[in-house]
Amino acid sequence: MAAAVLEVSVQERLARLESDVAHIRSDLCGLRAEVREPRGSFVQLQKDLADLRVELTQAITSTRIWGLTLTGVVLSVMAHGFHWI
Protein backbone atom coordinates (compact mmCIF):
# COMPACT_ATOMS: atom_id res chain seq x y z
CA MET A 1 0.00 0.00 0.00
CA ALA A 2 2.86 2.38 0.77
CA ALA A 3 4.31 1.61 -2.64
CA ALA A 4 1.00 2.54 -4.31
CA VAL A 5 0.85 5.85 -2.41
CA LEU A 6 4.49 6.53 -3.29
CA GLU A 7 3.78 5.73 -6.96
CA VAL A 8 0.81 8.14 -7.03
CA SER A 9 2.88 10.82 -5.32
CA VAL A 10 5.65 10.37 -7.86
CA GLN A 11 3.13 10.53 -10.72
CA GLU A 12 1.63 13.73 -9.31
CA ARG A 13 5.04 15.32 -8.94
CA LEU A 14 6.01 14.26 -12.45
CA ALA A 15 2.80 15.76 -13.85
CA ARG A 16 3.46 19.01 -11.96
CA LEU A 17 7.06 19.11 -13.24
CA GLU A 18 5.89 18.56 -16.81
CA SER A 19 3.41 21.42 -16.54
CA ASP A 20 6.10 23.65 -15.02
CA VAL A 21 8.45 22.79 -17.87
CA ALA A 22 5.69 23.68 -20.34
CA HIS A 23 5.31 27.08 -18.67
CA ILE A 24 9.06 27.63 -18.77
CA ARG A 25 9.13 26.79 -22.47
CA SER A 26 6.31 29.21 -23.23
CA ASP A 27 8.09 31.91 -21.22
CA LEU A 28 11.28 31.25 -23.18
CA CYS A 29 9.42 31.62 -26.46
CA GLY A 30 8.06 34.96 -25.25
CA LEU A 31 11.53 36.11 -24.21
CA ARG A 32 12.98 35.10 -27.57
CA ALA A 33 10.34 37.16 -29.35
CA GLU A 34 11.10 40.15 -27.10
CA VAL A 35 14.82 39.83 -27.83
CA ARG A 36 14.19 39.77 -31.58
CA GLU A 37 12.04 42.92 -31.52
CA PRO A 38 14.83 45.35 -30.49
CA ARG A 39 17.05 44.01 -33.26
CA GLY A 40 14.62 45.47 -35.77
CA SER A 41 14.66 48.80 -33.96
CA PHE A 42 18.48 48.74 -33.94
CA VAL A 43 18.49 48.25 -37.69
CA GLN A 44 16.08 51.17 -38.07
CA LEU A 45 18.27 53.26 -35.76
CA GLN A 46 21.33 52.48 -37.89
CA LYS A 47 19.46 53.55 -41.03
CA ASP A 48 18.34 56.77 -39.34
CA LEU A 49 21.90 57.51 -38.23
CA ALA A 50 23.20 56.90 -41.75
CA ASP A 51 20.58 59.31 -43.13
CA LEU A 52 21.51 61.87 -40.50
CA ARG A 53 25.17 61.52 -41.41
CA VAL A 54 24.40 62.21 -45.07
CA GLU A 55 22.32 65.26 -44.13
CA LEU A 56 25.07 66.61 -41.86
CA THR A 57 27.70 66.08 -44.54
CA GLN A 58 25.59 68.01 -47.03
CA ALA A 59 25.00 70.80 -44.49
CA ILE A 60 28.72 71.09 -43.70
CA THR A 61 29.57 71.18 -47.40
CA SER A 62 27.00 73.90 -48.02
CA THR A 63 28.33 75.90 -45.05
CA ARG A 64 31.89 75.65 -46.39
CA ILE A 65 30.80 76.85 -49.81
CA TRP A 66 28.88 79.75 -48.23
CA GLY A 67 31.92 80.66 -46.08
CA LEU A 68 34.32 80.58 -49.01
CA THR A 69 31.97 82.71 -51.12
CA LEU A 70 31.55 85.23 -48.30
CA THR A 71 35.33 85.39 -47.77
CA GLY A 72 35.84 85.99 -51.49
CA VAL A 73 33.29 88.79 -51.50
CA VAL A 74 34.84 90.47 -48.45
CA LEU A 75 38.32 90.22 -49.96
CA SER A 76 37.14 91.63 -53.28
CA VAL A 77 35.44 94.56 -51.49
CA MET A 78 38.64 95.17 -49.52
CA ALA A 79 40.74 94.98 -52.70
CA HIS A 80 38.45 97.48 -54.38
CA GLY A 81 38.56 99.76 -51.32
CA PHE A 82 42.37 99.70 -51.22
CA HIS A 83 42.41 100.30 -55.02
CA TRP A 84 44.19 96.99 -55.65
CA ILE A 85 41.70 96.27 -58.42
Secondary structure, DSSP 8 states (H G I E B T S, - for coil): -HHHHHHHHHHHHHHHHHHHHHHHHHHHHHHHHHHHHHHHHHHHHHHHHHHHHHHHHHHHHHHHHHHHHHHHHHHHHHHHHTT--
